[in-house]
């Protein structure tokens, strides 16, 4: 007879292990209403893209979280499945890639418009002055070429650019290929 626990297996759905970001923010730190027109213009009716952008920006700019470890701790304490999966916060913490930074990954299915989400997050972070440049790594030259073309079109879209607040620190991001000689 096998020993208890040896042949036990657990299965978890990715959606049950996603770290949740709170919806309340200090409006003095981050007021997403300043960018609603921009995000509406960028995403159109694709509400899931808008939600991905707003969630990422609440995490990055909302002031509620100090780093990925802090977000993980809050989720570990609030989510039974996460506690079951990792057993201890230390176990969960070992799986964090950049625990001391406000780091995260955006996971959307193929063909859902991750490039629009990335462009929206990057443009707003630049406009807010929270960052001064963005590095986007691509898994292939084909994807790189497609993203360069799309981002150049978006950055050159005056209607989209006009949706940014007048006091944007960087209103027109410069799109460059880091491997090209400048």
N, C-alpha and C positions, 0 to 999 in steps of 0.2 A: 504494500500500500504506500503510495507516495506521501511524502511529508507535506503537511498543510502549507500552502503558499507557494510551493515550488512550481507547480504547473498552473497556478493562477495567472491569468493574463488580464490586462485591463485595456480597454480601448476608449479613446476619447475623440470627439469631433473637434476639428480645429476651431470651429466657431465657439465652442465652449471654453477654449483656452485663450481667446483673444483678450488682451488687456483693455479694459474699458477706460475711457476718458470721461471725466465729469462734464456736464453741460453748463454748469454755472462758472462764470469767470468774473474777475474784477474788471468792470468796463473802463476803469481808468487806465488799466494796463493793456487791455485788448478789447476793441469794439468792432466786432465783425460787421456791424451794419455799414461801416465805411466802405466795405468791399462787396456788398450784396449785388450791386449792379454789375460789377466786374465778373463775379462768379456766375451770375445769371447769364450774362452775355457769353462767357466762355463755355459753360456747360449746357445751356439751353434747358431742355426738359429732363436731362439725365440727373435725377435727384440723388442717385447713389454716388455720383461724382462730387456733387455739392457737399453731401454729408461727409465724404472722405476728406475733402479739403477743410471743412469746418472742424472736424474732429482733430486732424493733424495740427491745425493752427491753434485750437484751444489748448492742446498739449504743449506746443512749442512757445506760444505767446501769452497764454492765459495766466501764468504766474502761480498756478496751483501745484505744479510739480517741479522739484529741484533737479531731478535726473531720472533716468530709466529705473534705477533701483527704487526710488520713491514711488513711481507709478506701479512697479511690480509689487511692492510691499502692500500698498492699498488694495490691489486686486487679490493678492494672496489672502489677505485678511477677510475679504468680502466674498470670495468665490470658493465654495466647497469642492468643486471639481479641480480647480487649480491646486488646492491643498492636497487633494487625493493624488493627483498626478505627480507632484513634486515631493510630497511627504514633509518637507520643512522649507522654510524660506531660504535657508542656505542652499538647499538643493535647487530651488528655482533660480536663485541668484547666480549659481554657476553656469546657467544656460544663457544669461544675458550677455550680449556681445559687447556692448559699451555701457556698463552700468553707471559710470560716473558722468555721463553726458545725457542731454535730452536727445536720445536717439530712438529710432523706431523704424519699422518697415511698413510699407503700404502694400497690402495684398489684395489685388483685384483680379478677377478671372481674365483670361486672354480675350482680347477684343472689346473690353469694357471701357477703354479710354484712360488707361493709367497715364499716358503722356499728357493728357489735359489736366489731370489731377496734379502731376508733377509740375507742370508749367504754372498752374494756379498757385500752388504752395510756394514755389520759388519766387514768382513775381510778387506775391504779397509780402513775403519775408524781405525781399529787396526793397519794396516800397516802404515798408515799416522801418527800414534801416537796421533790422535785426541781424542781417548778414550783408556782406558786400560782394559775394560771389557764390556760385553753385557749381559743384562738380558732379556730373552725371556719367556714370560708368555704364557702358553698353556691352552686352555679351557677344555682339557680332558687328561687322562693318555694315551689314545690311540694315540692321536696326539703327545703328548710328546714323546712317545716311537718311533714313526715314524720319528720325527724330530731329536732325538738323533742319531738314526741309520744313517740317511741321512747326518747329519752334521759331524759325526765321519768319514764316508766314504769320504766326501769332504775334511775335514781337513787332512786326511791321503793320499790324492791323490798327489803324488810327481810331476806329470806332471802339475797339476793345481797350486800347490805351487810354482813351478819353474817359473810360469808366473808373479809372483809378483816382483816388483823392488828389486834389491840387497840390497838397503838401508832400506827395510821395518823394522819398529820398532818391530812389531810382525808379523812374517811370518807364523807361525803355531799356530793358535788359539787352546787353550786347551778347549775341550768340556766336561763340567761337568754337572751333575744333581744337582742343588742346594739343593734338598731335601735329597740327598744321603749323608751319613756320609763319610767324606773325611779323 
